[in-house]
Amino acid sequence: MAHESQDTISIGDYLLERLSQIGVQSLFGVPGDFNLACDLVEDHPNIDWIGNCNELNAAYAADGYARVKHGSIGAVLTTFGVGELSAINGIAGAFSEHVPVVHIVGVPSTEQQTDKPMLHHTLGDGRYDAYLKAAQQVTWSQGAIFSTNTAASEIDRVLTDCITSARPVYLTLPTDRVFTKIPRGKLDTPLLPHPPKNDPDTEEFALNEIQTLVEQAGSEVVILVDACTIRHDVTEEVWELIQRTGFPVYSAPMGKTAVPEDFERYGGIYVGSLSHPEIKEKVENAKLVLSIGGLRSDFNTGNFTYRTSRATTVELHSDHTRVRYALYPGLGMKQLLPKLTHRLHPLNSPASAASVPPFRAILPKTGEDPLGEEVISHLYFWPRISQFVRPEDVVVTETGTSSFGALEMPLPAKTIYVSQILWGSIGWATGATLGAALAARERGLKGRTLLFTGEGSLQLTVQEFSTAMRHGLTPILFILNNRGYTIERHLHGMDRKYNDVVNWKWTQLLDSYTVHTKSELDALLKDESFANATGIQLVEVVMDKYDAPVPLLRQTELSGQTNHYAA
Amino acid sequence: MAHESQDTISIGDYLLERLSQIGVQSLFGVPGDFNLACDLVEDHPNIDWIGNCNELNAAYAADGYARVKHGSIGAVLTTFGVGELSAINGIAGAFSEHVPVVHIVGVPSTEQQTDKPMLHHTLGDGRYDAYLKAAQQVTWSQGAIFSTNTAASEIDRVLTDCITSARPVYLTLPTDRVFTKIPRGKLDTPLLPHPPKNDPDTEEFALNEIQTLVEQAGSEVVILVDACTIRHDVTEEVWELIQRTGFPVYSAPMGKTAVPEDFERYGGIYVGSLSHPEIKEKVENAKLVLSIGGLRSDFNTGNFTYRTSRATTVELHSDHTRVRYALYPGLGMKQLLPKLTHRLHPLNSPASAASVPPFRAILPKTGEDPLGEEVISHLYFWPRISQFVRPEDVVVTETGTSSFGALEMPLPAKTIYVSQILWGSIGWATGATLGAALAARERGLKGRTLLFTGEGSLQLTVQEFSTAMRHGLTPILFILNNRGYTIERHLHGMDRKYNDVVNWKWTQLLDSYTVHTKSELDALLKDESFANATGIQLVEVVMDKYDAPVPLLRQTELSGQTNHYAA
């Protein structure tokens, strides 16, 4: 082993080895002339080159991959200037939503970076640092391979930042460094997340404070889980907490499936004024809310309509804690949570016996659906899909209608729910589905990957279905087609004929179905050959043009005006 | 009129009026929730909302539009964060290639920009200036509508910068300012380019220097026109110069069609070592090269293989002049050129009588084509297309094979040639074709819009054909399909089956033709119903997998190795 550590490895292969060590098996991207690393990827035994249709789709796919491949990261490789800038919206989304992705950019040689000739893919004015400056805005840290001596430590630094921060990082790899040999010794030491240690005295003090508040609140404690529970890897710690305390637990939209939705102490989605009235009452009347991994964006809070008070809230975050009004910087939940569970579980609080309204899919009974017994209403669709979803399925919803609809769709245990509620980039879900399906296959999940998107969102990134086909993936793609009109209004000036054409083409390409009625949808979902998803399948779901999911209708009622996200 | 000047107009409409005044009739983009200006566009009598499939395509289209709509600019409207970042690669390309485009971004209200809530499309950390900082890297100037008092002057400032610099600019428009009324008085004064004035003494000095050099060079003067001749609007001044002096004139690839290619004193394309040997000899042996609007990027100079010396070169640029080794900052060619023509035309230099090899399309004679009489070789294709092109056609070539091939394709007078040789972003040409075709229609050009691209490039932005169809445009789309293999090698790891699928789909959608042989291609090009382009048409041109255009083959011969841009 000592001898082996003295061996050398090319810088490009060192990077791939590090990616492989942290679980990366699929590398997304588009080749380019400064991207010599592609050759190494092809030869790598553990990493597949995915080869996307374009760079934005590749970044979306890397994001979707990271969300499903827990404990690993997404990786995307693009070329200097043209490629990396095409991907930047996808990278920014990963930053916004706390998704660990490494963006590797093949750049001109170190000599060219010094001499700055007017190469293609440059801005023509010698500014070779312009793209880095753009990347600094949307990535957690940035690294540049330049000196051979520091290459390994630079790679290790940015990848450690990536897994520690759960945010995207940026790394440039010059053409003349890809094949340069360096010692491989560092590879013997695996990379690990490197969060700062909690200060013991501060931690003890905060735990006392929290314990006191819980005791004072008695039976009226609720736990609210959110995005960063998943993104900062505390789902197991939270599961331990809620099982051992028995406190009622609710989820914000971005925390959906952080807690198994069929868990007896789980009450459903809290989203401010858009919540079910019963959930709203339970959460907002609690004497204490233990908020875990909260990300209080507009769409994640019913447009900032939380009626919880800081006076009755404890917030646990990845890098700080807040107990009522007091802030504890640097006190992270990963280390705090097990100690909190240890403190709270013996309390035998009456909260553990408080009733929790079950979160179950409820199909409208005959006569209950305002749209009648035939039309596939949102009122029917989401609960019906809820019954269709199996454990270990991955469910991807596009921003807008589908992510609102999903709030009415309880999911079985071990389902992974993926959406982009804060960043909200339309077209994201199509690319993310590719990455999610690859990660699910690599994890050996027994379920299927289900995409819910709209005809309007589809056109932004539609070509990426072909990549899924090429890699033998078998997602089921539900395209919600509200007869063209709603999306058209949303997209201003798009006429129906065009939408028809687009729909026709993609339904021609794939094994596809169009369902117009509840009974057609029901029959399709019951069909085992469909449900087992042995090939890629597209389902066009024809819906009423004015219909919208219940949380959107609720928002419309509340605000007295049409919400333009209803599209 | 005095009364009318006192009238008010909404800020959004003020912006649209300014765009309309400078000739914008098509506004590209994708709507978003912060993009209230879309409503105003729909109501505007002179500006059409194009409604692209995604933002990158929209930016490419705006770029293509600006290149064809001489004297006007391209305009693209996107939404905060997600939309603008998706477009940024297209904007950067416009910067690199000196194309005037205004990128208008609908952003949150001024109150939200001050309070910085965690809105969707934000990075979640309150940095509302992150996207501006990214835009600063790739735009000439940036403006933000904030105060009502300064809105008009801010709009005027960035648009004046756009038309003066021939570069993209960035303008944010908050939701709460779109409908705010301001005085419309400023609209009575049209916006004009505002280049700095040349210093008269410096100009006189430089003109003397140039005149002396021309006199000394006698019969061995050549003019070399390049990109910025077109982009900085001196084609008329140059036309005057070359007509009145009769000096032989050549063009760099990026200057193609700056001078009519059937002009008797025009000798073709000079691209360093990739040039025809006769052209190379004429240019490199000249005693003086008058270089106009040069942009000496790698692909524009045969990978920096100019064998011309600074000692025998005069360079005229938009914002500086260089006479041999001496730099004259601030001395711009727009004002200098007419005076130079005035100085030089009476010289009656022997250069005016020097022979110029004609630049003509030469089809391989029977037995001359190494690939035989049947296969559609590059040796045959480009000269044959040359015969097909008509005056007032717009010819768009994708980076790579097609833009190399176009060097072997003389074009008739009044043809507009559009390519992206410096920035070189694959997929650009498809989006640019949409914009180019719209601009051509608005200009009333009698020709057609012809796209030359490859099957690999096509997949990046293919959905934008649907926008062209929706707007009743009738481009002819030549898809060079070298049997899948070359592009696959270029794109690493793409298997043939997938490419077949993509091709099949798009040929199904459009009125389409596949040609396998020279005679099939020839018959199609001779077919008047095809050539008159009354509907959108797609031609799949099946070519040999190892074939490449002559300039690429020449480069391979020179360098003794396969150039990977051959794909």
Interface residues (C-beta under 8 A of the other chain):
Chain A: V30 P31 D33 C38 D39 E42 W49 G51 C53 N54 L56 G81 V82 L85 S86 I88 N89 A92 G93 F95 S96 E97 H98 P117 M118 L119 H120 H121 T122 L123 G124 R127 A130 Y131 K133 A134 Q137 V138 L295 R296 S297 D298 F299 F304 T399 I421 L422 W423 G424 S425 I426 G427 Q459 L460 T461 V462 Q463 S466 T467 M469 R470 H490 L491 H492 G493 M494 D495 K497 Y498 V501 V502 K505 Q508 L509 H564 Y565
Chain B: V30 P31 D33 C38 D39 V41 E42 W49 I50 G51 C53 N54 L56 G81 V82 L85 S86 I88 N89 A92 G93 F95 S96 E97 H98 P117 M118 L119 H120 H121 T122 L123 G124 R127 A130 Y131 K133 A134 Q137 V138 L295 R296 S297 D298 F299 F304 T399 I421 L422 W423 G424 S425 I426 G427 Q459 L460 T461 V462 Q463 S466 M469 R470 H490 L491 H492 G493 M494 D495 K497 Y498 V501 V502 K505 Q508 L509 H564 Y565
